Amino acid sequence: MTNVLIDQNCKWLANQDNQKLLQNYDEIFIVGDDLKQREYDEALATFCMDNCCELLTADNRAYIHFFTDKRIKNIQISEFVYEHKADRPIYLVKIIN
């Protein structure tokens, strides 16, 4: 996948200062801009599947709802970066099919 969707809870990643972290992505989508802010995690999964996106999120349970999209059979979760100000990891969720 060559695109990324940045969840509302880590929107700061889209700031110009963080472009080096996102340099491997062709297109950057942001919840609140490209997808309604109040969408459920199921909608995030469908958006990612339809737009060849990986998801960056601080929500350590967001991936659970990815499996409601029947096209998604496997996902991979890893720590993308640690947000020291909030004392939490930002997770990278990849759809592996």
DSSP file (Angstrom, degrees, kcal/mol; ACC not computed):
  #  RESIDUE AA STRUCTURE BP1 BP2  ACC     N-H-->O    O-->H-N    N-H-->O    O-->H-N    TCO  KAPPA ALPHA  PHI   PSI    X-CA   Y-CA   Z-CA
    1    1 A M              0   0    0      0, 0.0    52,-0.1     0, 0.0    51,-0.1   0.000 360.0 360.0 360.0 142.4    0.0    0.0    0.0
    2    2 A T        +     0   0    0     50,-0.6    24,-3.4    23,-0.1    25,-0.7   0.452 360.0  68.6-116.4  -2.3    1.3    3.4   -0.9
    3    3 A N  E     -ab  27  53A   0     49,-1.8    51,-1.8    22,-0.2     2,-0.4  -0.717  61.7-149.9-115.0 166.9   -1.1    5.7    0.8
    4    4 A V  E     -ab  28  54A   0     23,-2.1    25,-3.2    49,-0.3     2,-0.5  -0.997   6.6-152.1-139.5 143.4   -1.8    6.5    4.5
    5    5 A L  E     -ab  29  55A   0     49,-3.1    51,-2.7    -2,-0.4     2,-0.6  -0.971  16.3-151.2-111.5 123.8   -4.8    7.6    6.5
    6    6 A I  E     -ab  30  56A   0     23,-2.8    25,-2.8    -2,-0.5    51,-0.2  -0.858  16.5-131.8 -99.5 122.3   -4.0    9.6    9.6
    7    7 A D    >   -     0   0    0     49,-2.8     3,-1.8    -2,-0.6    30,-0.1  -0.267  21.9-110.5 -70.6 158.0   -6.6    9.2   12.4
    8    8 A Q  G >  S+     0   0    0      1,-0.3     3,-1.2     2,-0.2     4,-0.1   0.806 113.7  64.5 -58.3 -32.5   -8.0   12.3   14.2
    9    9 A N  G 3  S+     0   0    0      1,-0.3    -1,-0.3     2,-0.1    48,-0.1   0.496 114.0  30.2 -76.9  -1.9   -6.1   11.3   17.4
   10   10 A C  G X  S+     0   0    0     -3,-1.8     3,-2.1    46,-0.2    -1,-0.3  -0.064  73.0 136.5-142.7  36.6   -2.7   11.8   15.8
   11   11 A K  G X   +     0   0    0     -3,-1.2     3,-2.0     1,-0.3     4,-0.2   0.720  58.6  80.0 -57.7 -23.9   -3.5   14.5   13.2
   12   12 A W  G >  S+     0   0    0      1,-0.3     3,-1.7     2,-0.2    -1,-0.3   0.724  75.7  74.8 -58.9 -21.7   -0.2   16.3   14.2
   13   13 A L  G <  S+     0   0    0     -3,-2.1    -1,-0.3     1,-0.3    -2,-0.2   0.774  87.1  61.7 -62.4 -24.7    1.6   13.8   12.0
   14   14 A A  G <  S+     0   0    0     -3,-2.0    -1,-0.3    -4,-0.2    -2,-0.2   0.541  79.3 115.1 -80.7  -6.4    0.4   15.6    9.0
   15   15 A N  S X  S-     0   0    0     -3,-1.7     3,-2.0    -4,-0.2     4,-0.1  -0.274  81.8-113.0 -63.0 151.2    2.2   18.8   10.0
   16   16 A Q  G >  S+     0   0    0      1,-0.3     3,-1.4     2,-0.2     4,-0.2   0.808 114.2  65.2 -54.7 -33.4    5.0   20.0    7.8
   17   17 A D  G 3  S+     0   0    0      1,-0.3     3,-0.3     2,-0.1    -1,-0.3   0.713 102.7  48.3 -64.3 -20.5    7.5   19.3   10.5
   18   18 A N  G X> S+     0   0    0     -3,-2.0     3,-1.2    -6,-0.2     4,-0.9   0.222  72.4 112.0-106.6  13.2    6.8   15.6   10.3
   19   19 A Q  T <4 S+     0   0    0     -3,-1.4     3,-0.4     1,-0.3     4,-0.3   0.784  70.7  64.3 -60.8 -27.4    7.0   15.1    6.5
   20   20 A K  T >4 S+     0   0    0     -3,-0.3     3,-0.8     1,-0.2    -1,-0.3   0.866  98.9  54.2 -64.7 -34.3   10.1   13.0    6.8
   21   21 A L  T <4 S+     0   0    0     -3,-1.2     3,-0.3     1,-0.2    -1,-0.2   0.795 115.7  39.1 -65.9 -28.3    8.1   10.4    8.7
   22   22 A L  T >< S+     0   0    0     -4,-0.9     3,-1.9    -3,-0.4    -1,-0.2   0.254  79.4 112.0-107.0  11.0    5.6   10.2    5.9
   23   23 A Q  T <  S+     0   0    0     -3,-0.8    -1,-0.2    -4,-0.3    -2,-0.1   0.686  70.6  62.0 -64.1 -19.4    7.9   10.5    2.9
   24   24 A N  T 3  S+     0   0    0     -3,-0.3     2,-0.4    -4,-0.2    -1,-0.3   0.484  87.7  89.5 -85.4  -1.4    7.3    6.9    1.8
   25   25 A Y    <   -     0   0    0     -3,-1.9   -22,-0.2     1,-0.1     3,-0.1  -0.792  61.5-156.0-100.8 138.7    3.6    7.5    1.1
   26   26 A D  S    S+     0   0    0    -24,-3.4     2,-0.4    -2,-0.4   -23,-0.2   0.902  82.7  19.4 -74.5 -43.4    2.2    8.7   -2.2
   27   27 A E  E     -a    3   0A   0    -25,-0.7   -23,-2.1     2,-0.0     2,-0.5  -0.989  66.8-152.6-134.7 140.1   -0.9   10.2   -0.8
   28   28 A I  E     -a    4   0A   0     -2,-0.4     2,-0.3   -25,-0.2   -23,-0.2  -0.955  12.2-171.8-115.8 121.2   -1.8   11.3    2.8
   29   29 A F  E     -a    5   0A   0    -25,-3.2   -23,-2.8    -2,-0.5     2,-0.4  -0.826   7.6-154.4-108.2 150.8   -5.5   11.3    3.9
   30   30 A I  E >>> -a    6   0A   0     -2,-0.3     4,-3.0   -25,-0.2     3,-2.0  -0.989  19.3-121.7-131.6 129.6   -6.6   12.8    7.2
   31   31 A V  B 345S+e   35   0B   0    -25,-2.8     5,-0.2    -2,-0.4     6,-0.1  -0.514 106.0  33.7 -64.8 130.6   -9.7   11.9    9.2
   32   32 A G  T 345S+     0   0    0      3,-3.7    -1,-0.3    -2,-0.3     5,-0.2   0.010 125.6  44.7 106.3 -25.4  -11.7   15.1    9.6
   33   33 A D  T <45S+     0   0    0     -3,-2.0    -2,-0.2     2,-0.1     3,-0.1   0.751 128.2  18.6-109.2 -53.3  -10.6   16.3    6.1
   34   34 A D  T  <5S+     0   0    0     -4,-3.0     2,-0.3     1,-0.2    -3,-0.2   0.554 134.4  28.8 -98.7 -11.6  -11.0   13.3    3.8
   35   35 A L  B   <S-e   31   0B   0     -5,-0.8    -3,-3.7     4,-0.0    -1,-0.2  -0.987  99.9 -88.4-148.2 141.0  -13.3   11.2    6.0
   36   36 A K    >   -     0   0    0     -2,-0.3     3,-1.5    -5,-0.2    -3,-0.1  -0.214  32.7-131.5 -55.7 139.5  -15.8   12.4    8.5
   37   37 A Q  T 3  S+     0   0    0      1,-0.3   -29,-0.2    -5,-0.2    -1,-0.1   0.828 103.9  50.7 -62.1 -34.0  -14.3   12.8   12.0
   38   38 A R  T 3  S+     0   0    0     -6,-0.1    -1,-0.3     2,-0.0    -2,-0.1   0.213  79.8 130.8 -94.1  15.7  -17.0   10.9   13.7
   39   39 A E    <   -     0   0    0     -3,-1.5     2,-0.1     1,-0.1    -4,-0.0  -0.353  60.7-112.7 -66.2 149.1  -16.9    7.9   11.4
   40   40 A Y    >>  -     0   0    0      1,-0.1     4,-1.3    -2,-0.0     3,-1.0  -0.375  29.2-103.9 -76.7 162.2  -16.8    4.5   13.1
   41   41 A D  H 3> S+     0   0    0      1,-0.3     4,-2.1     2,-0.2     5,-0.1   0.786 120.1  65.2 -59.5 -27.7  -13.7    2.3   12.9
   42   42 A E  H 3> S+     0   0    0      1,-0.2     4,-2.1     2,-0.2    -1,-0.3   0.896 101.1  49.7 -60.7 -39.2  -15.5    0.2   10.3
   43   43 A A  H <> S+     0   0    0     -3,-1.0     4,-2.6     2,-0.2    -1,-0.2   0.846 106.6  55.5 -68.9 -33.7  -15.6    3.1    8.0
   44   44 A L  H  X S+     0   0    0     -4,-1.3     4,-2.6     2,-0.2    -2,-0.2   0.919 107.8  49.6 -62.8 -42.5  -11.9    3.6    8.5
   45   45 A A  H  X S+     0   0    0     -4,-2.1     4,-2.5     2,-0.2    -2,-0.2   0.932 112.1  46.4 -62.0 -47.3  -11.2    0.1    7.4
   46   46 A T  H  X S+     0   0    0     -4,-2.1     4,-2.8     2,-0.2     5,-0.2   0.910 112.3  51.2 -62.8 -42.7  -13.4    0.4    4.3
   47   47 A F  H  X S+     0   0    0     -4,-2.6     4,-1.9     1,-0.2    -2,-0.2   0.927 111.4  48.0 -59.8 -45.3  -11.7    3.7    3.4
   48   48 A C  H  <>S+     0   0    0     -4,-2.6     5,-2.7     1,-0.2     4,-0.4   0.913 113.5  47.0 -62.5 -42.9   -8.3    2.1    3.8
   49   49 A M  H ><5S+     0   0    0     -4,-2.5     3,-0.8     1,-0.2    -2,-0.2   0.922 114.7  45.9 -65.0 -44.5   -9.2   -0.9    1.7
   50   50 A D  H 3<5S+     0   0    0     -4,-2.8    -1,-0.2     1,-0.2    -2,-0.2   0.769 121.0  38.0 -70.9 -26.3  -10.8    1.3   -1.1
   51   51 A N  T 3<5S-     0   0    0     -4,-1.9    -1,-0.2    -5,-0.2    -2,-0.2   0.168 108.1-114.3-114.0  16.9   -7.9    3.8   -1.2
   52   52 A C  T < 5 +     0   0    0     -3,-0.8   -49,-1.8    -4,-0.4   -50,-0.6   0.927  64.8 156.0  50.6  52.6   -4.9    1.4   -0.7
   53   53 A C  E   < -b    3   0A   0     -5,-2.7    42,-0.4   -51,-0.2     2,-0.3  -0.770  43.0-147.3-111.9 152.6   -4.1    3.0    2.7
   54   54 A E  E     -b    4   0A   0    -51,-1.8   -49,-3.1    -2,-0.3     2,-0.4  -0.754  30.1-125.0 -99.8 160.5   -2.4    2.1    5.8
   55   55 A L  E     -bC   5  93A   0     38,-2.6    38,-3.1    -2,-0.3     2,-0.5  -0.925  15.5-162.2-114.6 133.2   -3.7    3.6    9.0
   56   56 A L  E     +bC   6  92A   0    -51,-2.7   -49,-2.8    -2,-0.4     2,-0.3  -0.969  31.5 149.9-108.5 124.3   -1.8    5.6   11.6
   57   57 A T  E     - C   0  91A   0     34,-2.1    34,-3.5    -2,-0.5    -2,-0.0  -0.991  51.6-145.7-152.4 153.3   -3.7    5.8   14.9
   58   58 A A  S    S+     0   0    0     -2,-0.3     2,-0.8    32,-0.2    -1,-0.1   0.465  75.9 104.9 -94.0  -6.1   -3.2    6.1   18.7
   59   59 A D    >   -     0   0    0      1,-0.1     3,-1.1    32,-0.1     4,-0.3  -0.666  57.0-163.2 -79.4 110.0   -6.2    3.9   19.2
   60   60 A N  T 3  S+     0   0    0     -2,-0.8    -1,-0.1     1,-0.2    30,-0.0   0.420  88.0  44.5 -78.8   5.1   -4.8    0.5   20.2
   61   61 A R  T >  S+     0   0    0      2,-0.1     3,-1.3     1,-0.0     4,-0.4   0.321  78.9 101.8-123.9   4.4   -8.2   -1.2   19.5
   62   62 A A  G X  S+     0   0    0     -3,-1.1     3,-0.9     1,-0.3     4,-0.3   0.833  74.2  64.5 -59.5 -33.2   -9.1    0.4   16.1
   63   63 A Y  G >> S+     0   0    0     -4,-0.3     3,-1.7     1,-0.2     4,-0.5   0.755  83.3  76.7 -64.6 -25.5   -8.0   -2.7   14.2
   64   64 A I  G X4 S+     0   0    0     -3,-1.3     3,-0.8     1,-0.3    -1,-0.2   0.875  95.5  47.9 -54.8 -40.8  -10.7   -4.9   15.8
   65   65 A H  G X4 S+     0   0    0     -3,-0.9     3,-1.6    -4,-0.4     4,-0.3   0.550  88.8  84.9 -80.8  -7.3  -13.4   -3.3   13.6
   66   66 A F  G X4 S+     0   0    0     -3,-1.7     3,-1.4    -4,-0.3     6,-0.3   0.828  80.9  64.5 -61.7 -29.9  -11.3   -3.8   10.4
   67   67 A F  G << S+     0   0    0     -3,-0.8    -1,-0.3    -4,-0.5    -2,-0.1   0.520  80.0  79.0 -77.2  -3.1  -12.6   -7.3   10.1
   68   68 A T  G <  S+     0   0    0     -3,-1.6     2,-0.9     1,-0.1    -1,-0.3   0.759  78.3  79.1 -72.2 -22.6  -16.2   -6.1    9.6
   69   69 A D  S X  S-     0   0    0     -3,-1.4     3,-2.5    -4,-0.3    -1,-0.1  -0.784  81.5-149.8 -82.2 109.2  -15.1   -5.4    6.0
   70   70 A K  T 3  S+     0   0    0     -2,-0.9    -1,-0.1     1,-0.3    -3,-0.1   0.633  90.6  67.2 -61.4 -15.1  -15.2   -9.0    4.6
   71   71 A R  T 3  S+     0   0    0      2,-0.0     2,-0.6     1,-0.0    -1,-0.3   0.708  86.0  82.7 -75.0 -19.2  -12.4   -8.2    2.1
   72   72 A I    <   +     0   0    0     -3,-2.5     3,-0.1    -6,-0.3    25,-0.1  -0.778  43.2 155.1 -94.3 118.9  -10.0   -7.9    5.0
   73   73 A K        +     0   0    0     -2,-0.6     2,-0.4     1,-0.3    -1,-0.2   0.692  64.6  24.6-110.6 -31.5   -8.6  -11.2    6.3
   74   74 A N        -     0   0    0     22,-0.4    22,-2.7     2,-0.0     2,-0.3  -0.992  57.8-176.4-140.2 144.1   -5.3  -10.2    7.8
   75   75 A I  E     -D   95   0A   0     -2,-0.4     2,-0.4    20,-0.3    20,-0.2  -0.959  14.1-146.7-134.9 157.8   -3.8   -7.1    9.3
   76   76 A Q  E     -D   94   0A   0     18,-2.6    18,-3.0    -2,-0.3     2,-0.4  -0.989  12.6-164.4-124.7 133.6   -0.4   -6.2   10.7
   77   77 A I  E     +D   93   0A   0     -2,-0.4     2,-0.3    16,-0.2    16,-0.2  -0.966  16.8 157.8-121.8 132.4    0.1   -3.8   13.6
   78   78 A S  E     -D   92   0A   0     14,-1.9    14,-3.2    -2,-0.4     2,-0.6  -0.960  47.4 -95.4-144.5 163.4    3.4   -2.2   14.6
   79   79 A E  E     -D   91   0A   0     -2,-0.3    12,-0.2    12,-0.2     3,-0.1  -0.725  34.7-177.2 -82.0 123.4    4.5    0.8   16.5
   80   80 A F  E     -     0   0A   0     10,-3.1     2,-0.3    -2,-0.6    11,-0.2   0.902  64.2 -22.3 -86.5 -48.4    5.2    3.6   14.0
   81   81 A V  E     -D   90   0A   0      9,-1.3     9,-3.0     2,-0.0     2,-0.6  -0.975  61.5-115.8-159.1 156.4    6.5    6.3   16.3
   82   82 A Y  E     -D   89   0A   0     -2,-0.3     2,-1.1     7,-0.2     5,-0.0  -0.897  19.7-145.6-103.4 125.3    6.3    7.2   20.0
   83   83 A E  E  >> -D   88   0A   0      5,-2.9     5,-1.8    -2,-0.6     4,-0.9  -0.762  16.1-174.4 -90.2  99.1    4.5   10.4   20.9
   84   84 A H  T  45S+     0   0    0     -2,-1.1    -1,-0.2     1,-0.2     3,-0.2   0.838  77.5  59.6 -67.1 -35.1    6.4   11.6   23.9
   85   85 A K  T  45S+     0   0    0      1,-0.2    -1,-0.2     2,-0.1    -2,-0.1   0.878 118.3  30.8 -62.0 -37.0    4.2   14.6   24.7
   86   86 A A  T  45S-     0   0    0     -3,-0.4    -1,-0.2     2,-0.2    -2,-0.2   0.464 105.6-128.2 -99.5  -4.1    1.2   12.3   25.1
   87   87 A D  T  <5 +     0   0    0     -4,-0.9    -3,-0.2     1,-0.2    -2,-0.1   0.942  69.9 108.0  54.9  53.9    3.2    9.4   26.4
   88   88 A R  E   < - D   0  83A   0     -5,-1.8    -5,-2.9     2,-0.0    -1,-0.2  -0.993  67.5-111.0-154.1 153.6    1.7    6.9   23.9
   89   89 A P  E     - D   0  82A   0      0, 0.0     2,-0.5     0, 0.0    -7,-0.2  -0.557  20.3-136.7 -83.3 153.7    2.6    5.0   20.8
   90   90 A I  E     - D   0  81A   0     -9,-3.0   -10,-3.1    -2,-0.2    -9,-1.3  -0.962  26.9-144.1-105.7 125.7    1.2    5.7   17.4
   91   91 A Y  E     -CD  57  79A   0    -34,-3.5   -34,-2.1    -2,-0.5     2,-0.6  -0.662   6.9-145.0 -96.7 145.9    0.4    2.4   15.7
   92   92 A L  E     -CD  56  78A   0    -14,-3.2   -14,-1.9    -2,-0.3     2,-0.6  -0.952  15.9-164.9-105.6 118.8    0.7    1.5   12.0
   93   93 A V  E     -CD  55  77A   0    -38,-3.1   -38,-2.6    -2,-0.6     2,-0.4  -0.930   7.4-172.9-109.4 118.5   -2.1   -0.8   10.9
   94   94 A K  E     - D   0  76A   0    -18,-3.0   -18,-2.6    -2,-0.6     2,-0.6  -0.911  22.0-132.8-112.9 136.6   -1.5   -2.5    7.5
   95   95 A I  E     - D   0  75A   0     -2,-0.4     2,-0.6   -42,-0.4   -20,-0.3  -0.788  22.5-167.5 -85.1 123.5   -4.0   -4.6    5.6
   96   96 A I              0   0    0    -22,-2.7   -22,-0.4    -2,-0.6   -23,-0.2  -0.922 360.0 360.0-116.6 104.0   -2.3   -7.8    4.5
   97   97 A N              0   0    0     -2,-0.6    -1,-0.1   -24,-0.1   -22,-0.1   0.343 360.0 360.0-126.5 360.0   -4.4   -9.7    2.0
